[in-house]
Amino acid sequence: MPELPEVEVTRRGIAPHLEGRTINSTVVRHHGMRWPVPQGLADTLQGLTVRQVGRRGKYLLLECAQQAAAPVKSGKNSAKTAAEPAIAAPKGWLILHLGMSGSLSLVGPGVAPGKHAHFDLTAGERTLRLNDPRRFGAVLWHPAGDGPPESHPLLAGLGVEPLTPAFTAELLFRATRGRKASIKQVLLAGDIVVGVGNIYASESLFRARIRPTMAAGRLSLARFGQLVPQIREVLSQAIAKGGSTLRDFHSNGESGYFQLDYFVYDRTGEPCKVCKTAIRRVVQGQRSTFYCPTCQK
């Protein structure tokens, strides 16, 4: 499943090809995604300009606005101030989620869609295509009249972004007082901090030398002070290396290689790279967790 680094890498890959470009056409081949694709979405998007490609957690947010012409100035300098396209206030946001198996790709004219190509958005010469074999992804529209995208029901309950200054040890410490759930499960829940998925939670906890099964409420402020910078570092390294999956989630068809730097994830029985103890695997909340019993007390 694509996690925050994979989604951020995708955002960076598609943004230069979409931002500032007008949407020429939209094709919805399957409305039955995780949530139904809105009827009439193609008509809604037609002629809008993609102002910005953003991200909130694992959701991609395409801010779309109506293009308008700036007024022509009169006078002797009018030749230098001819009308140029201007972007009006946002009309809304296209919300995309890759789900369990989704991927976005940029294709040129005439590239035929495959069996699982459920959504196309053409802006300029390139088409943004969503492929999703399991159809757990999402293609939704949030009108500007309903408020900022953060007010959408799927985004309203998300925690802070882990790569922003708002993510601090003090925040985690205060939010986990009295919590009996394990620190690994708390990180995955997304209500305190968003986007620290299964792979990166395991790797961050190892680097911070924290046992993933420890109750979050038992961790001290000092230990959260060790964990927060490790989460930032792990996510940043994963983004720099293109993510962790060898599947084609990238818009340019390339793969991510952060998995070559794993300390514990998916290394059951292999020796710890620090102490040589065999890596163990446990199941928490139906998700596999990997840790070193010696390094992580």
N, C-alpha and C positions, 0 to 999 in steps of 0.2 A: 504494500500500500504506500503510495507516495506520501511522504511526511513533509514537514516545513521546508527543509533544505531543497527537496526535489521541486516543491511548488515554487519556491523563490527562484531557483535556477530556471524553471519554465517561464516565470514572469519576466526575468531579465532577458530571456531569449526572444520572447514574442513582442515585448514592449517597443523596440525600435521599428518593428514592421507594422505596428498598428497605431501608435500614438500620432495624432495629427492627421490621420487619414479618414476619409469618409466611407461609411459602410455602403457598398454597392448592392449587396444581396445577402440574404440569410436563408439557409435551407435547414429545416427540421425534418429528419427522416424517421424519427421515433420519439413520440411524446412521452412514452412510458419509462422515464428514468426513475431515480429514487423518489423524486417528487415530479409530478407532471410538468412538462415544459409548457409555459403559458400559450394558450391559443392566441393567434394574431401577433406572435413575437416578431415575425419577419416584417410585418407592416410597421410595428413600433420602432424597429431599428433602422428601417430604410431611410437613407439620407442623413443619418446622424453621424457626427464625427467623434471618434475615440479620443477623448482629451487625455486620459491617463490610464495606465494599467497598474493597479495597486494590488495589495494582498492583505488579508486579515486572517491570521492563522493559516489554515489550508485552503481558504477561499480566495479565488482571484476575482478582482473587482474591476470591470471595464467601465470607467466613467464616460458616459455618452452625452453629447450636447448637440443642440441645433446650431448649424453654422449660419452666421449672418454677415452681411457686408457692413463694414464701417462706413460712416458718412464721409462723402467727398468734401474736402476743404476747398473753399473758393479763394481767389486772390492770386497774386503773382507767383506764389510758391505752390500753387495747386498741382503743377506737374510733378512735383516731388512727393506729394501727399495723396496720390491716387488711392481709390478705395482698395483695401486689402481685406481678405477674409478675416472675420473675427468670430470667436466662439462665445456664444451666449451662456447663460447659466445652465448647469447640468439638467438634462431631462430625466436622467435616471442612471442606474448602474446594472450592467449585466453581471450576474453572479455565476461563477463557474466553480465546480468542485469535481475533482478527479475520482472520488470514491475509492474503491478497492483496486480497480484495474484500468482506470482511465488514463489517457495520455492525450496531449495536444501536439499537433504538428502543423507546420506551415508548408503548404503545397502551392505549386504554381498552377497556371491555367491548364485545363485539360487533364489533370490527374484524377482518374476515376476513383470514386469512393469504394472502400472495401466493405465487407459484410458488417463490420461493427462501427462504421462511420455514421454517427447519429446526428451530428450537428456541424454545419459549415457557416462561417462568417467571412465574407469576402470584403476586404478593404484595400483599395488600390489593386496591385497586381498579385497579391498573395491571399490565400484562403487559410483561415485558422480552422482546423478540423479536429473535432473531438471524437476519438475512438474509445469505446468502452464496452468490452465483451460482456461484462456482467451487469451493465446498466445501473450501477450503484452511484454514478456521478450525478451532477445536478447542473441544469441550465435554467436560471431563474431571472426575473426582471424585478428590480426595486425602483419604483417611480420616485423622482425627487420630491414629489408632493407628500410622500409618506415619511419624509425626514431623511437624515443622513443614512448611509448604508449600515452603519453600526447599530441602527435601530431595528434592522430586519430581525425577525424572530430567530433565525439561525445564527446570527452574529451577536445578538444583544447580551447573551450570557457568557461570552468568551472572556477569558482572563487577559492579563497584560501580555504584550509581545515580549519574548525573552531577549531580544536583541536591542531593546530600548532601555533608557535610563529608569523607566518605571519599574523594571524588574530588579528587585533588591532582596538581599537576605532578610532585611527587616520585614518586607512584605510577606515572604514565605513563612517567617517565624510567627507573625501575628495571625496569619490566616490558618495555620495548622494547629493552633492551641486547642487541645481537647480532641483532636482527630485520632481515631484508632486505626484508620486505614493505613496501609503501608505507604511509605514515601514514594515508591514506584507507582502505585495506583493513583496517588494524589497528583503526581506529575502528569499522568496520562489523562486525568479527568478533564482538564482544560478550563476549569472555572477560576483557577488562581493564575496559572500561566498557560498560554495556549501554544500548541505546536510542538511540544516536547514529546514526540512519539516514542514508540516502543524501542526502536533501535537506539535512539539518542539518549533516552532515559537510562538504559542499561549502561551505555558507555560513559555517561556523565557521572553516574553513581560510582562506577569503578574508579574513575579518576579522582573522585572526591573521597574515596575509601569508605563509602557508606553502604552497609548491607541493604539491598533493595526491599527486604521483608520487614525492616524496622518500622514501627509505628511512627508516622510523621509527627505526631504530637510529642514524641520523646526526644526529637532532635533539638539540640541547643542552637542558639543564635550563631555561635561560633562555627558549628558544623554547616549551617546554611551559608555562612560566609565562605566556606570551602566549596560548597556545591554550586552556587550561582555563577561564579566565574568559569567553572568547568562546563556548565551548560552552555554559556556564551561561546566558549572556545570550541567545544565539540560542534555546535551548530555552524559556527563561522568556518571551521575547517571543512565541514561537509559541503557547505555551499561553494567554497573555493575549489573543491575537488569534484563538483558536479553532482553531489548526492551519493546515495549508497546502493542504488539498484543497477543491475546490468540489463534490466529491461529497457525498452525504448520509451522512456517517459519524456525525453527531451524534445523540444521543438525542432532541433537541428539534427535529430537522429543519433546523437552521440550518447554515450553511457556515462554513469557516475562511477567513481572509483574509491570513494571513502571506505568501502568495505575492506579494502586492503590494509586499512589502519585500525581495524577492530581489535580491541583488547579482549573483550569477552563475548560479544554478540555472536551467536551461531557457532560457538567454538567449544561445545560440550565435549569434555574428556581431553581436550588439548591442554598443554601446559600453559599456565599463566606466563605472560611475557615479562612479568616482574619477579615472581617468586617460584615459578615452575609447578605450582600446585595445579591439579586438574580443575578445569573450569566446570562448574555445575550448572544445571538447568532446573528451574522450578516453574510451575504454572501459577500465574496470578491473574485473576479475573479473565481466564481463558486466553491469556497471552503468555508467551514464553519469556522468561526472564533468565539472564545469564549473569553469573557472578563468580568471583574468586573467594572461597571460604577463608583464605588466609589474609588476603589484602583488605577485604571488606568485613570489618567487625561490626 
